[in-house]
Amino acid sequence: QKYAVRAGGGANHRIGLYDAVMLKENHIRVAGSVAGAIAAARAAQPALPLIVEVETLEQLAEALATGCDRVLIDDFTPEQRREAVRIARAAPFDGRIPLEVSGGVDLAGLRAIAADGVDFISIGGLTKHLRAIDLSMKLGPPPG
């Protein structure tokens, strides 16, 4: 599935659980804050890229201030998404940490999301909402 994304012109920012740390809402909740989760992840895996998923503009500001390698803005409305881009591009952050949109993204909404100025768009449906096709390979003449 990941190879199919690459073959189709997409990019995988992670191949598995071994090549980046991705903090999601459950990690943040257990740590008590975005900053706490980032500190724990950096202590455990200082060499790996750190991706933080946020659900609010407040969490976004905390992730940007604490420092990570990418922020996923998850299930943001278009208005929240545009405000997130504004916050991430303004001082003191100055666009140093890329923003990625995730959650509920479909192909029909790509143009509008891209127009908002985010750096990356994640489409989970590329790898999890697929249907198998039924192929057969019949060799030789048909049975008589």
Summary of the structure (lengths in Angstrom):
residues: 144
radius of gyration: 19.2
end to end distance: 39.4
largest distance: 77.2
contacts: 359
relative contact order: 0.13
helix: 41%
strand: 13%
